[in-house]
Amino acid sequence: MKFSLNFITRLAGAVALLITGANIGLTLSGPNPNEQQLLATQLLMLTGAALGLILTPRLTVEPLHHLLRALHGVPLADILFVTLGSVLGLLLALLLTVPLLLLPAPFSNAMPLLLALLFGYIGAMTFASHRQSLEQLQAMLRRLPFRESKGETLSTTGRSYLLDTSAIIDGRIAEVSKTGFLEGTLLVPQFVLLELQSLADSSDELRRSKGRRGLELLNQMQKKPAMPIEIMETDVDDGNRVDDSLVLLARQYKYPIITNDFNLNRVAGLQGVRVLSLNQLSEAVRPPVSQDQRLHVLIRNEGNARQQGVGYLDDGTPVVVEDARHLIGERVPVIVTRVLQTNTGRLVFAQLDSETLDNERKDDQSETGKALSKAV
């Protein structure tokens, strides 16, 4: 098909330039051309036909193919935004054409065309560069408190997040999305999906299990989506690594990246891309105390069970200490035995650190003795 289109284009260009060369030669020769003028006209015709055969595909077919290849990697939403901006620019230029037609002859012919080109370009570039703002405006308009139709709910925010391969394989993003802390759409670029498939087809057992786990988790998230999940088919420059392509995509569309990859986190941050790290989130919500941790707690109340004493951490978390009822009013060293997470908060269980308590009491007695001896 490409060859036939190329051939037809060459033939049409050769005929068009051949006729153009003939018209130029006859116009320059006058009504009664001599032999030299006829020869010059024939040479112009042959030159025009040769130029048409050679240059026409380069000026028509090849630029068209380059344009189609370039548009193949552009999201449909971008094309629609650019087209809408161009149409609005042309409409504005059309409104200004009426007064321009009243100008003198050279300007009345050229200015409307130049104005249409200028306003069309400005409209296209404006809509392309402010696509994110327009999408946010559209999402904000959708969230206006209109009456909801039966069986429908108000749309969520227009926020979008790019998922990295490591975040998908990790699996915690599925649980985080269920909590409602994130709103919007989770985007999985096509090259990330291809990397997961490549891992699943790997000969290495560990890599293969990671890839299959990622694909399975992604499939489960699509079947029961706490957040909408979309496969982003936008391509970036070929030859880049997945991390580089992800950063380029995030910079282009101003999307944050959700990842567990430390190196990607650093590189993206240096390039001004916002990164949401599940590891940092896990560290941020980690309990303030952990098992086997040593603390000093002021025993304030009696516990429910026999011989228990209850103290509190700085954030109000209760600490139940075994065999500490007789120590109410004292600050004692304890060792955390377990941390229980309930619907109402955390509950810490601990036991007395007897060795440390005895040492502290001996030190206190020694200091008291020294103070008394000095007083005597």
VOTOR-340321 format. One record per residue (C-alpha): residue number from 0; z, y, x. Coordinates in steps of 0.1 Angstrom, whole numbers. Layout:
BEGIN
<num = NUM&Z = Z&Y = Y&X = X>;
...
END
This chain:
BEGIN
<num = 0&Z = 0&Y = 0&X = 0>;
<num = 1&Z = 8&Y = 23&X = 29>;
<num = 2&Z = -26&Y = 16&X = 45>;
<num = 3&Z = -45&Y = 23&X = 13>;
<num = 4&Z = -27&Y = 56&X = 7>;
<num = 5&Z = -33&Y = 66&X = 43>;
<num = 6&Z = -70&Y = 58&X = 40>;
<num = 7&Z = -74&Y = 77&X = 8>;
<num = 8&Z = -55&Y = 107&X = 22>;
<num = 9&Z = -78&Y = 107&X = 53>;
<num = 10&Z = -109&Y = 104&X = 32>;
<num = 11&Z = -98&Y = 132&X = 9>;
<num = 12&Z = -89&Y = 154&X = 38>;
<num = 13&Z = -122&Y = 148&X = 56>;
<num = 14&Z = -142&Y = 156&X = 24>;
<num = 15&Z = -121&Y = 188&X = 17>;
<num = 16&Z = -124&Y = 201&X = 53>;
<num = 17&Z = -161&Y = 191&X = 54>;
<num = 18&Z = -168&Y = 212&X = 23>;
<num = 19&Z = -147&Y = 240&X = 38>;
<num = 20&Z = -167&Y = 240&X = 70>;
<num = 21&Z = -199&Y = 241&X = 51>;
<num = 22&Z = -188&Y = 271&X = 30>;
<num = 23&Z = -176&Y = 289&X = 61>;
<num = 24&Z = -209&Y = 282&X = 79>;
<num = 25&Z = -231&Y = 293&X = 49>;
<num = 26&Z = -210&Y = 324&X = 44>;
<num = 27&Z = -214&Y = 335&X = 80>;
<num = 28&Z = -251&Y = 325&X = 82>;
<num = 29&Z = -262&Y = 346&X = 52>;
<num = 30&Z = -289&Y = 338&X = 26>;
<num = 31&Z = -316&Y = 330&X = 51>;
<num = 32&Z = -300&Y = 310&X = 80>;
<num = 33&Z = -321&Y = 302&X = 111>;
<num = 34&Z = -320&Y = 269&X = 130>;
<num = 35&Z = -291&Y = 279&X = 152>;
<num = 36&Z = -270&Y = 290&X = 123>;
<num = 37&Z = -278&Y = 257&X = 104>;
<num = 38&Z = -268&Y = 238&X = 136>;
<num = 39&Z = -235&Y = 258&X = 137>;
<num = 40&Z = -229&Y = 250&X = 101>;
<num = 41&Z = -234&Y = 213&X = 107>;
<num = 42&Z = -210&Y = 214&X = 136>;
<num = 43&Z = -184&Y = 231&X = 115>;
<num = 44&Z = -188&Y = 204&X = 88>;
<num = 45&Z = -185&Y = 176&X = 114>;
<num = 46&Z = -154&Y = 193&X = 130>;
<num = 47&Z = -138&Y = 198&X = 96>;
<num = 48&Z = -144&Y = 161&X = 87>;
<num = 49&Z = -130&Y = 150&X = 120>;
<num = 50&Z = -99&Y = 172&X = 116>;
<num = 51&Z = -94&Y = 159&X = 81>;
<num = 52&Z = -95&Y = 123&X = 93>;
<num = 53&Z = -70&Y = 129&X = 121>;
<num = 54&Z = -46&Y = 156&X = 107>;
<num = 55&Z = -44&Y = 150&X = 70>;
<num = 56&Z = -19&Y = 120&X = 71>;
<num = 57&Z = 2&Y = 139&X = 96>;
<num = 58&Z = 4&Y = 169&X = 73>;
<num = 59&Z = 9&Y = 150&X = 40>;
<num = 60&Z = 18&Y = 113&X = 42>;
<num = 61&Z = 41&Y = 112&X = 72>;
<num = 62&Z = 62&Y = 142&X = 61>;
<num = 63&Z = 65&Y = 126&X = 27>;
<num = 64&Z = 77&Y = 93&X = 42>;
<num = 65&Z = 102&Y = 112&X = 64>;
<num = 66&Z = 115&Y = 130&X = 33>;
<num = 67&Z = 119&Y = 98&X = 14>;
<num = 68&Z = 137&Y = 81&X = 43>;
<num = 69&Z = 160&Y = 111&X = 45>;
<num = 70&Z = 167&Y = 111&X = 8>;
<num = 71&Z = 175&Y = 74&X = 8>;
<num = 72&Z = 208&Y = 80&X = 25>;
<num = 73&Z = 217&Y = 110&X = 4>;
<num = 74&Z = 239&Y = 103&X = -27>;
<num = 75&Z = 223&Y = 109&X = -60>;
<num = 76&Z = 251&Y = 134&X = -69>;
<num = 77&Z = 240&Y = 156&X = -39>;
<num = 78&Z = 204&Y = 155&X = -50>;
<num = 79&Z = 213&Y = 164&X = -86>;
<num = 80&Z = 235&Y = 193&X = -73>;
<num = 81&Z = 207&Y = 206&X = -51>;
<num = 82&Z = 182&Y = 204&X = -79>;
<num = 83&Z = 204&Y = 221&X = -103>;
<num = 84&Z = 211&Y = 249&X = -78>;
<num = 85&Z = 173&Y = 253&X = -72>;
<num = 86&Z = 166&Y = 255&X = -109>;
<num = 87&Z = 192&Y = 281&X = -115>;
<num = 88&Z = 179&Y = 301&X = -85>;
<num = 89&Z = 143&Y = 299&X = -99>;
<num = 90&Z = 155&Y = 311&X = -133>;
<num = 91&Z = 172&Y = 341&X = -118>;
<num = 92&Z = 141&Y = 349&X = -98>;
<num = 93&Z = 120&Y = 346&X = -129>;
<num = 94&Z = 142&Y = 372&X = -146>;
<num = 95&Z = 136&Y = 396&X = -117>;
<num = 96&Z = 99&Y = 390&X = -116>;
<num = 97&Z = 92&Y = 413&X = -146>;
<num = 98&Z = 102&Y = 445&X = -128>;
<num = 99&Z = 85&Y = 434&X = -96>;
<num = 100&Z = 51&Y = 431&X = -114>;
<num = 101&Z = 52&Y = 469&X = -118>;
<num = 102&Z = 50&Y = 474&X = -81>;
<num = 103&Z = 17&Y = 484&X = -63>;
<num = 104&Z = -9&Y = 457&X = -57>;
<num = 105&Z = 2&Y = 440&X = -25>;
<num = 106&Z = 38&Y = 438&X = -34>;
<num = 107&Z = 33&Y = 428&X = -70>;
<num = 108&Z = 15&Y = 397&X = -58>;
<num = 109&Z = 37&Y = 386&X = -29>;
<num = 110&Z = 72&Y = 396&X = -39>;
<num = 111&Z = 76&Y = 373&X = -70>;
<num = 112&Z = 66&Y = 343&X = -48>;
<num = 113&Z = 89&Y = 353&X = -20>;
<num = 114&Z = 118&Y = 360&X = -44>;
<num = 115&Z = 114&Y = 326&X = -61>;
<num = 116&Z = 115&Y = 308&X = -27>;
<num = 117&Z = 145&Y = 328&X = -16>;
<num = 118&Z = 165&Y = 323&X = -47>;
<num = 119&Z = 156&Y = 286&X = -50>;
<num = 120&Z = 168&Y = 281&X = -15>;
<num = 121&Z = 200&Y = 301&X = -20>;
<num = 122&Z = 208&Y = 282&X = -52>;
<num = 123&Z = 203&Y = 248&X = -36>;
<num = 124&Z = 224&Y = 256&X = -5>;
<num = 125&Z = 252&Y = 271&X = -26>;
<num = 126&Z = 255&Y = 241&X = -48>;
<num = 127&Z = 252&Y = 217&X = -19>;
<num = 128&Z = 279&Y = 234&X = 2>;
<num = 129&Z = 303&Y = 238&X = -28>;
<num = 130&Z = 299&Y = 203&X = -43>;
<num = 131&Z = 335&Y = 194&X = -37>;
<num = 132&Z = 347&Y = 225&X = -55>;
<num = 133&Z = 324&Y = 220&X = -84>;
<num = 134&Z = 336&Y = 184&X = -88>;
<num = 135&Z = 372&Y = 196&X = -88>;
<num = 136&Z = 363&Y = 222&X = -114>;
<num = 137&Z = 346&Y = 195&X = -135>;
<num = 138&Z = 377&Y = 173&X = -132>;
<num = 139&Z = 400&Y = 202&X = -141>;
<num = 140&Z = 379&Y = 209&X = -172>;
<num = 141&Z = 381&Y = 172&X = -182>;
<num = 142&Z = 419&Y = 174&X = -180>;
<num = 143&Z = 421&Y = 202&X = -205>;
<num = 144&Z = 444&Y = 193&X = -234>;
<num = 145&Z = 417&Y = 185&X = -260>;
<num = 146&Z = 423&Y = 159&X = -286>;
<num = 147&Z = 417&Y = 124&X = -272>;
<num = 148&Z = 393&Y = 102&X = -289>;
<num = 149&Z = 405&Y = 69&X = -303>;
<num = 150&Z = 410&Y = 43&X = -276>;
<num = 151&Z = 402&Y = 68&X = -248>;
<num = 152&Z = 425&Y = 85&X = -223>;
<num = 153&Z = 422&Y = 117&X = -203>;
<num = 154&Z = 403&Y = 113&X = -171>;
<num = 155&Z = 422&Y = 113&X = -138>;
<num = 156&Z = 419&Y = 138&X = -111>;
<num = 157&Z = 387&Y = 141&X = -91>;
<num = 158&Z = 404&Y = 132&X = -58>;
<num = 159&Z = 387&Y = 105&X = -38>;
<num = 160&Z = 400&Y = 84&X = -8>;
<num = 161&Z = 380&Y = 65&X = 17>;
<num = 162&Z = 393&Y = 30&X = 24>;
<num = 163&Z = 392&Y = 16&X = 60>;
<num = 164&Z = 388&Y = -21&X = 67>;
<num = 165&Z = 423&Y = -24&X = 80>;
<num = 166&Z = 438&Y = -9&X = 49>;
<num = 167&Z = 419&Y = -34&X = 27>;
<num = 168&Z = 430&Y = -64&X = 48>;
<num = 169&Z = 466&Y = -52&X = 49>;
<num = 170&Z = 468&Y = -54&X = 11>;
<num = 171&Z = 496&Y = -29&X = 6>;
<num = 172&Z = 471&Y = -3&X = -9>;
<num = 173&Z = 469&Y = -24&X = -40>;
<num = 174&Z = 506&Y = -22&X = -46>;
<num = 175&Z = 507&Y = 15&X = -37>;
<num = 176&Z = 480&Y = 23&X = -62>;
<num = 177&Z = 500&Y = 6&X = -89>;
<num = 178&Z = 530&Y = 29&X = -84>;
<num = 179&Z = 510&Y = 60&X = -95>;
<num = 180&Z = 517&Y = 80&X = -64>;
<num = 181&Z = 479&Y = 83&X = -58>;
<num = 182&Z = 455&Y = 96&X = -84>;
<num = 183&Z = 418&Y = 95&X = -82>;
<num = 184&Z = 392&Y = 71&X = -69>;
<num = 185&Z = 393&Y = 46&X = -40>;
<num = 186&Z = 359&Y = 46&X = -22>;
<num = 187&Z = 347&Y = 17&X = -1>;
<num = 188&Z = 317&Y = 26&X = 21>;
<num = 189&Z = 289&Y = 1&X = 23>;
<num = 190&Z = 293&Y = -3&X = 60>;
<num = 191&Z = 330&Y = -12&X = 55>;
<num = 192&Z = 320&Y = -39&X = 31>;
<num = 193&Z = 295&Y = -52&X = 56>;
<num = 194&Z = 322&Y = -53&X = 82>;
<num = 195&Z = 344&Y = -74&X = 59>;
<num = 196&Z = 315&Y = -97&X = 53>;
<num = 197&Z = 309&Y = -100&X = 90>;
<num = 198&Z = 345&Y = -109&X = 96>;
<num = 199&Z = 344&Y = -135&X = 68>;
<num = 200&Z = 314&Y = -151&X = 84>;
<num = 201&Z = 329&Y = -151&X = 119>;
<num = 202&Z = 332&Y = -183&X = 139>;
<num = 203&Z = 367&Y = -172&X = 150>;
<num = 204&Z = 393&Y = -186&X = 125>;
<num = 205&Z = 416&Y = -156&X = 127>;
<num = 206&Z = 388&Y = -131&X = 121>;
<num = 207&Z = 374&Y = -152&X = 93>;
<num = 208&Z = 407&Y = -154&X = 75>;
<num = 209&Z = 411&Y = -116&X = 78>;
<num = 210&Z = 376&Y = -110&X = 64>;
<num = 211&Z = 381&Y = -134&X = 35>;
<num = 212&Z = 415&Y = -120&X = 27>;
<num = 213&Z = 400&Y = -85&X = 26>;
<num = 214&Z = 372&Y = -95&X = 3>;
<num = 215&Z = 396&Y = -114&X = -20>;
<num = 216&Z = 420&Y = -85&X = -23>;
<num = 217&Z = 391&Y = -61&X = -29>;
<num = 218&Z = 378&Y = -84&X = -57>;
<num = 219&Z = 413&Y = -85&X = -73>;
<num = 220&Z = 416&Y = -47&X = -71>;
<num = 221&Z = 383&Y = -44&X = -89>;
<num = 222&Z = 392&Y = -68&X = -116>;
<num = 223&Z = 426&Y = -52&X = -123>;
<num = 224&Z = 421&Y = -16&X = -111>;
<num = 225&Z = 453&Y = 5&X = -110>;
<num = 226&Z = 429&Y = 31&X = -96>;
<num = 227&Z = 391&Y = 32&X = -100>;
<num = 228&Z = 373&Y = 15&X = -71>;
<num = 229&Z = 337&Y = 24&X = -62>;
<num = 230&Z = 313&Y = 11&X = -35>;
<num = 231&Z = 299&Y = 41&X = -17>;
<num = 232&Z = 263&Y = 34&X = -7>;
<num = 233&Z = 259&Y = 65&X = 14>;
<num = 234&Z = 246&Y = 58&X = 49>;
<num = 235&Z = 253&Y = 79&X = 80>;
<num = 236&Z = 234&Y = 78&X = 113>;
<num = 237&Z = 225&Y = 43&X = 124>;
<num = 238&Z = 241&Y = 29&X = 156>;
<num = 239&Z = 276&Y = 43&X = 150>;
<num = 240&Z = 307&Y = 21&X = 150>;
<num = 241&Z = 324&Y = 17&X = 116>;
<num = 242&Z = 352&Y = 41&X = 126>;
<num = 243&Z = 328&Y = 68&X = 137>;
<num = 244&Z = 308&Y = 64&X = 106>;
<num = 245&Z = 339&Y = 66&X = 85>;
<num = 246&Z = 350&Y = 99&X = 102>;
<num = 247&Z = 315&Y = 114&X = 98>;
<num = 248&Z = 316&Y = 105&X = 61>;
<num = 249&Z = 350&Y = 120&X = 57>;
<num = 250&Z = 340&Y = 152&X = 74>;
<num = 251&Z = 309&Y = 155&X = 53>;
<num = 252&Z = 325&Y = 151&X = 19>;
<num = 253&Z = 361&Y = 163&X = 28>;
<num = 254&Z = 376&Y = 130&X = 18>;
<num = 255&Z = 409&Y = 117&X = 32>;
<num = 256&Z = 409&Y = 83&X = 49>;
<num = 257&Z = 435&Y = 56&X = 41>;
<num = 258&Z = 439&Y = 34&X = 72>;
<num = 259&Z = 464&Y = 14&X = 93>;
<num = 260&Z = 444&Y = 18&X = 125>;
<num = 261&Z = 463&Y = 39&X = 150>;
<num = 262&Z = 433&Y = 49&X = 171>;
<num = 263&Z = 413&Y = 59&X = 140>;
<num = 264&Z = 443&Y = 79&X = 128>;
<num = 265&Z = 443&Y = 99&X = 161>;
<num = 266&Z = 405&Y = 104&X = 164>;
<num = 267&Z = 402&Y = 115&X = 127>;
<num = 268&Z = 431&Y = 139&X = 131>;
<num = 269&Z = 415&Y = 155&X = 162>;
<num = 270&Z = 384&Y = 161&X = 141>;
<num = 271&Z = 402&Y = 177&X = 113>;
<num = 272&Z = 401&Y = 148&X = 89>;
<num = 273&Z = 432&Y = 141&X = 68>;
<num = 274&Z = 445&Y = 105&X = 73>;
<num = 275&Z = 469&Y = 87&X = 50>;
<num = 276&Z = 486&Y = 59&X = 70>;
<num = 277&Z = 502&Y = 30&X = 51>;
<num = 278&Z = 524&Y = 23&X = 82>;
<num = 279&Z = 537&Y = 59&X = 81>;
<num = 280&Z = 543&Y = 56&X = 44>;
<num = 281&Z = 562&Y = 23&X = 49>;
<num = 282&Z = 583&Y = 39&X = 76>;
<num = 283&Z = 590&Y = 69&X = 54>;
<num = 284&Z = 603&Y = 48&X = 25>;
<num = 285&Z = 623&Y = 24&X = 48>;
<num = 286&Z = 659&Y = 21&X = 38>;
<num = 287&Z = 683&Y = 43&X = 58>;
<num = 288&Z = 703&Y = 13&X = 68>;
<num = 289&Z = 693&Y = -22&X = 77>;
<num = 290&Z = 709&Y = -56&X = 82>;
<num = 291&Z = 733&Y = -59&X = 112>;
<num = 292&Z = 734&Y = -21&X = 116>;
<num = 293&Z = 768&Y = -7&X = 126>;
<num = 294&Z = 782&Y = 22&X = 106>;
<num = 295&Z = 814&Y = 42&X = 101>;
<num = 296&Z = 823&Y = 45&X = 64>;
<num = 297&Z = 852&Y = 63&X = 47>;
<num = 298&Z = 867&Y = 38&X = 22>;
<num = 299&Z = 872&Y = 57&X = -10>;
<num = 300&Z = 877&Y = 33&X = -39>;
<num = 301&Z = 885&Y = -3&X = -47>;
<num = 302&Z = 857&Y = -28&X = -53>;
<num = 303&Z = 851&Y = -50&X = -83>;
<num = 304&Z = 859&Y = -82&X = -64>;
<num = 305&Z = 892&Y = -91&X = -48>;
<num = 306&Z = 901&Y = -72&X = -16>;
<num = 307&Z = 868&Y = -51&X = -16>;
<num = 308&Z = 867&Y = -15&X = -6>;
<num = 309&Z = 839&Y = 9&X = -14>;
<num = 310&Z = 825&Y = 38&X = 7>;
<num = 311&Z = 794&Y = 59&X = 4>;
<num = 312&Z = 766&Y = 70&X = 27>;
<num = 313&Z = 756&Y = 106&X = 30>;
<num = 314&Z = 729&Y = 102&X = 4>;
<num = 315&Z = 754&Y = 86&X = -21>;
<num = 316&Z = 744&Y = 50&X = -15>;
<num = 317&Z = 775&Y = 28&X = -22>;
<num = 318&Z = 787&Y = 5&X = 6>;
<num = 319&Z = 808&Y = -25&X = -5>;
<num = 320&Z = 830&Y = -36&X = 24>;
<num = 321&Z = 848&Y = -70&X = 23>;
<num = 322&Z = 885&Y = -71&X = 29>;
<num = 323&Z = 888&Y = -33&X = 31>;
<num = 324&Z = 909&Y = -25&X = 0>;
<num = 325&Z = 940&Y = -19&X = 21>;
<num = 326&Z = 921&Y = 7&X = 42>;
<num = 327&Z = 914&Y = 32&X = 14>;
<num = 328&Z = 914&Y = 67&X = 29>;
<num = 329&Z = 904&Y = 55&X = 64>;
<num = 330&Z = 871&Y = 58&X = 82>;
<num = 331&Z = 864&Y = 23&X = 95>;
<num = 332&Z = 836&Y = 6&X = 115>;
<num = 333&Z = 815&Y = -19&X = 95>;
<num = 334&Z = 785&Y = -41&X = 101>;
<num = 335&Z = 758&Y = -43&X = 74>;
<num = 336&Z = 753&Y = -78&X = 61>;
<num = 337&Z = 726&Y = -72&X = 35>;
<num = 338&Z = 708&Y = -44&X = 15>;
<num = 339&Z = 701&Y = -50&X = -21>;
<num = 340&Z = 674&Y = -29&X = -39>;
<num = 341&Z = 680&Y = -25&X = -76>;
<num = 342&Z = 664&Y = -5&X = -104>;
<num = 343&Z = 690&Y = 22&X = -101>;
<num = 344&Z = 689&Y = 24&X = -63>;
<num = 345&Z = 702&Y = 6&X = -32>;
<num = 346&Z = 735&Y = -13&X = -28>;
<num = 347&Z = 747&Y = -20&X = 8>;
<num = 348&Z = 771&Y = -49&X = 15>;
<num = 349&Z = 791&Y = -49&X = 48>;
<num = 350&Z = 820&Y = -65&X = 66>;
<num = 351&Z = 846&Y = -49&X = 88>;
<num = 352&Z = 839&Y = -47&X = 125>;
<num = 353&Z = 873&Y = -60&X = 134>;
<num = 354&Z = 868&Y = -59&X = 172>;
<num = 355&Z = 857&Y = -22&X = 171>;
<num = 356&Z = 885&Y = -14&X = 146>;
<num = 357&Z = 912&Y = -29&X = 169>;
<num = 358&Z = 898&Y = -10&X = 199>;
<num = 359&Z = 898&Y = 22&X = 181>;
<num = 360&Z = 934&Y = 17&X = 169>;
<num = 361&Z = 945&Y = 9&X = 204>;
<num = 362&Z = 928&Y = 41&X = 217>;
<num = 363&Z = 945&Y = 61&X = 189>;
<num = 364&Z = 979&Y = 46&X = 198>;
<num = 365&Z = 974&Y = 53&X = 235>;
<num = 366&Z = 964&Y = 89&X = 228>;
<num = 367&Z = 995&Y = 93&X = 205>;
<num = 368&Z = 1017&Y = 79&X = 232>;
<num = 369&Z = 1004&Y = 103&X = 258>;
<num = 370&Z = 1008&Y = 132&X = 234>;
<num = 371&Z = 1045&Y = 122&X = 228>;
<num = 372&Z = 1052&Y = 118&X = 265>;
<num = 373&Z = 1039&Y = 152&X = 272>;
<num = 374&Z = 1059&Y = 166&X = 244>;
<num = 375&Z = 1091&Y = 150&X = 258>;
END
